[in-house]
Amino acid sequence: MAERDSPADTGPNEVERTDREHVFGTWSYQKEVDPTEVVSTEGVRFTTADGDEYIDLSSQLMCSNLGHEAEGVADAVAEQVRETPYVAPGYTTEARAKLGEALAEVTPGDLSKTFFSTSGTEAVEAAIKIARFYTGKRKIVSRYRSYHGATYGSISVTGDPRRLPAEPGIPGTIKAPDPYAYGSSMDPMESVDYIDEMLELEGDTVAAVLVEPIVGSNGILVPPDEYLPRLKEVAHDHGALLVCDEVMSGFGRTGEWFGTDVFGVEPDIMTMAKGLTGAYQPLGATVVTDEIADHFEENMFCHGHTYSGHPVAVAAGLAAVETYREENLIERAAEVGEYLGERIEELGERHPSVGDTRGVGLFRGIELTKHPEKRVPFGEREDKIGEGNTVVDEVAARAADHGTYVANMINTLIVAPPLTITEAEIDEAMAALDAGLEVSDAAMETPE
Ligand SMILES: Cc1ncc(COP(=O)(O)O)c(C=O)c1O
């Protein structure tokens, strides 16, 4: 697709100006916030008020897994909101019961009972409390390159620099190194040994080890196959639970139902949101094993929200799970994901500023570098909470000028399109990334 004027070139319209004046932009210096009005969506595309159409190569915020016109989910939402828009959590609805049952079916192992909330953040908050209540211990070990949510508990277990302005967080959160072969001095399997030693040295005080099975917003970090099974062993050896945060990696993203399925691991607690409804409604879920569920028969489940199991949200969740199943979208993601992986590797071969390409299924990252031998990044961790644009932002902006929206986090382009994307649409998007990566190629350090 040929380059066109970016929306910024035509200036903000009235909606954009009003929004900018009265609504906070998230995670931003407000002077830099510049929202673009979206007026319609179709398939894997969206159109702005200027009439510019984009391929959505990141499922908005890695959540529109079903694309933007899943009729079954839209109908379920409309029907539910007309029939029974809301009942208190002490009542139930057919969709809530059936979605709880469906999640027990699609999640691995003995995961069988769900607490519903309205976001990934809340799903993680619930997981932290459940792990503490169940084990009677306080500490949570999580990793530096992670994002688990925005509220005080979930930002405290987050390792991403966005945690720093909120510190000190809740007590009892400890950070561990990550399996990041490209960017860390520690070998991924050594990092599990490190966690083993941490748990040993903490004594019997750790309730849970909390990880994203494949790290999402901190750069699509895929651990070696033996990493997650070993981590579960290490956690259990020390009397800690393994909590897997599947908020981004769940619901077909990896070509499996969940990221943990890629490694054949059954966590003790799993958190999910985003793809759970394909973003048609805000819904989070925290799913626990039979054994943990049983504990709360005789011990109070001291947690809840007004909108826990909100009828419209769970109706969307149920319809979304049915859509993944009926349209074989998980298998489809694995197949199309292979193609996406090949096309990304080709980009890597063509562009010297691509330092690393990694991922599984439709969950892929392109990490950039100024200097391939020294692996010098264009975007640093602290840029995440700094002002101004990085070269990685400029790469994404150039791709947008060529008709493709791609999210970028720190130093990595996050390629995570809807599971419905076709090979032809992938080709179109890759042409836009090809143009975008010329920006980073041109900004590389000249060899000494
Ligand atoms: C792994 C992970 N956990 C938790 C969250 C928080 O979810 P939410 O933004 O829905 O609160 C996110 C959001 O990106 C995430 O990627």
The ligand as an SDF file (V2000), in Angstrom:
LIG
                    3D

 16 16  0  0  0  0  0  0  0  0999 V2000
   -0.2010  -10.2570   30.9450 C   0  0  0  0  0  0  0  0  0  0  0  0
   -1.1260   -9.1620   31.3600 C   0  0  0  0  0  0  0  0  0  0  0  0
   -1.6720   -9.1830   32.5780 N   0  0  0  0  0  0  0  0  0  0  0  0
   -2.5230   -8.2270   32.9940 C   0  0  0  0  0  0  0  0  0  0  0  0
   -2.8440   -7.1700   32.1720 C   0  0  0  0  0  0  0  0  0  0  0  0
   -3.8130   -6.1210   32.6470 C   0  0  0  0  0  0  0  0  0  0  0  0
   -5.0050   -6.2460   31.9610 O   0  0  0  0  0  0  0  0  0  0  0  0
   -6.0370   -5.0300   31.8480 P   0  0  0  0  0  0  0  0  0  0  0  0
   -5.3840   -3.9810   31.0280 O   0  0  0  0  0  0  0  0  0  0  0  0
   -7.2480   -5.6430   31.1940 O   0  0  0  0  0  0  0  0  0  0  0  0
   -6.3460   -4.5760   33.2240 O   0  0  0  0  0  0  0  0  0  0  0  0
   -2.3020   -7.1060   30.8810 C   0  0  0  0  0  0  0  0  0  0  0  0
   -2.6240   -5.9760   29.9860 C   0  0  0  0  0  0  0  0  0  0  0  0
   -2.0240   -5.7670   28.9740 O   0  0  0  0  0  0  0  0  0  0  0  0
   -1.4200   -8.1270   30.4660 C   0  0  0  0  0  0  0  0  0  0  0  0
   -0.8580   -8.1180   29.2610 O   0  0  0  0  0  0  0  0  0  0  0  0
  1  2  1  0
  2  3  1  0
  2 15  2  0
  3  4  2  0
  4  5  1  0
  5  6  1  0
  5 12  2  0
  6  7  1  0
  7  8  1  0
  8  9  2  0
  8 10  1  0
  8 11  1  0
 12 13  1  0
 12 15  1  0
 13 14  2  0
 15 16  1  0
M  END
$$$$
